[in-house]
């Protein structure tokens, strides 16, 4: 069951769009190893705007993800890739549909 989530908004620096896309695609294998990350999506919202949406059963899982490898790499790469630091929003999930 999914009860909480994160929405992360990322604005790529001019000319860094391909690197941001590559970074996000490269994060998938790491996230696949996180047992408490129920769903994870790397998304493109526009030419320079990207995002991550991920969902968890509880806040413990969400905090584990925020303390994990992808979050650390995102923080490390932020000055190089993004106009501003990632905007991270904690979300409460009211309803969801997931594969069985």
C-alpha positions in Angstrom: 0.0 0.0 0.0 1.2 3.5 -0.8 0.5 6.3 1.7 3.2 8.9 1.1 5.2 10.2 -1.8 7.8 12.7 -3.0 7.5 15.1 -5.9 10.8 16.6 -6.9 11.0 19.4 -9.5 14.2 19.9 -11.4 15.1 22.8 -13.8 18.1 22.0 -16.0 20.7 24.6 -16.7 20.8 25.6 -20.4 22.6 23.0 -22.4 22.4 20.4 -19.6 19.1 18.8 -20.6 20.7 15.7 -22.0 22.9 15.2 -19.0 19.9 15.5 -16.7 18.0 13.0 -18.7 20.9 10.6 -18.6 21.3 11.1 -14.8 17.7 10.3 -14.2 17.7 7.2 -16.4 20.9 6.1 -14.7 19.2 6.3 -11.3 16.7 3.6 -12.0 18.9 0.6 -11.2 19.7 2.1 -7.8 16.1 2.8 -7.0 15.1 -0.7 -8.1 17.2 -2.0 -5.1 15.2 0.1 -2.6 12.5 -2.3 -1.2 10.5 0.5 0.3 10.3 2.5 -2.9 7.0 1.1 -4.3 6.9 3.3 -7.4 9.4 5.6 -9.0 9.1 7.8 -12.1 11.6 10.1 -13.7 9.6 12.5 -15.8 10.1 15.4 -18.3 7.6 18.2 -18.0 9.0 20.5 -20.6 12.2 21.3 -22.6 14.2 22.1 -19.5 11.9 20.9 -16.7 12.2 17.4 -15.2 10.9 15.7 -12.1 10.8 12.6 -10.0 7.7 11.2 -8.4 8.1 8.3 -6.0 5.8 6.6 -3.6 6.3 4.7 -0.3 4.2 2.7 2.2 5.2 5.1 5.1 7.4 7.9 6.1 10.2 5.5 7.2 10.5 4.3 3.6 10.4 7.9 2.3 13.1 9.0 4.7 15.3 5.9 3.7 15.0 7.0 0.1 15.9 10.6 1.0 19.0 9.2 2.8 19.9 6.9 -0.1 22.3 7.0 -3.1 20.1 8.8 -5.6 19.4 11.7 -3.2 23.1 12.0 -2.4 24.0 12.0 -6.1 21.2 14.5 -6.8 22.6 16.8 -4.2 26.2 16.4 -5.5 25.3 17.0 -9.1 22.9 19.9 -8.4 25.3 22.8 -8.8 26.5 21.4 -12.1 23.1 20.4 -13.7 20.4 22.6 -12.2 19.4 26.2 -12.2 18.5 25.9 -8.5 18.5 23.2 -5.9 15.8 20.5 -6.4 12.4 21.4 -5.0 11.3 18.4 -2.9 7.7 18.2 -1.8 6.4 15.6 0.7 3.0 14.3 -0.4 0.3 12.3 1.3 -1.3 9.8 -1.1 -5.1 9.7 -0.8 -5.7 6.9 -3.3 -3.6 4.8 -5.7 -3.8 2.1 -8.3 -0.7 -0.1 -8.7 -0.1 -3.3 -10.6 -0.9 -6.5 -8.7 
